[in-house]
Amino acid sequence: MAHPLIRTPARQDHARCLRLAAWYRRQLSAGDASMRDRHAWAIGQARKLRNRFPHRLSGK
C-alpha cells in the first residue's frame, strides 16, 4: 500500500474536481447561473473518481 502522503493521480484529479466544484458553487451563489452545468460536471467527475478508485481515495 502506498504511503498516504504520496498523491496518486486519482487523488489529484479528485481534489482538482472538488476545488473546481467549490469555485463554481461560489460563482453560482454570486448570481452567475451559467456555472450550474459546470458545477454539476465537476461534482459528477468527483463522484465517478470516488466510485472507480474507492481504495485510493478512502484515506486508508
PESUL-V706984 format. One record per residue. N is the residue number from 0. RES is the residue in one small letter. SS is DSSP state (alpha for helix, beta for strand, coil for the rest). Layout:
BEGIN
N:RES:SS + N:RES:SS
END
This chain:
BEGIN
0:m:coil + 1:a:coil + 2:h:coil + 3:p:coil + 4:l:coil + 5:i:coil + 6:r:coil + 7:t:coil + 8:p:alpha + 9:a:alpha + 10:r:alpha + 11:q:alpha + 12:d:alpha + 13:h:alpha + 14:a:alpha + 15:r:alpha + 16:c:alpha + 17:l:alpha + 18:r:alpha + 19:l:alpha + 20:a:alpha + 21:a:alpha + 22:w:alpha + 23:y:alpha + 24:r:alpha + 25:r:alpha + 26:q:alpha + 27:l:alpha + 28:s:alpha + 29:a:coil + 30:g:coil + 31:d:coil + 32:a:alpha + 33:s:alpha + 34:m:alpha + 35:r:alpha + 36:d:alpha + 37:r:alpha + 38:h:alpha + 39:a:alpha + 40:w:alpha + 41:a:alpha + 42:i:alpha + 43:g:alpha + 44:q:alpha + 45:a:alpha + 46:r:alpha + 47:k:alpha + 48:l:alpha + 49:r:alpha + 50:n:alpha + 51:r:alpha + 52:f:coil + 53:p:alpha + 54:h:alpha + 55:r:alpha + 56:l:alpha + 57:s:coil + 58:g:coil + 59:k:coil
END
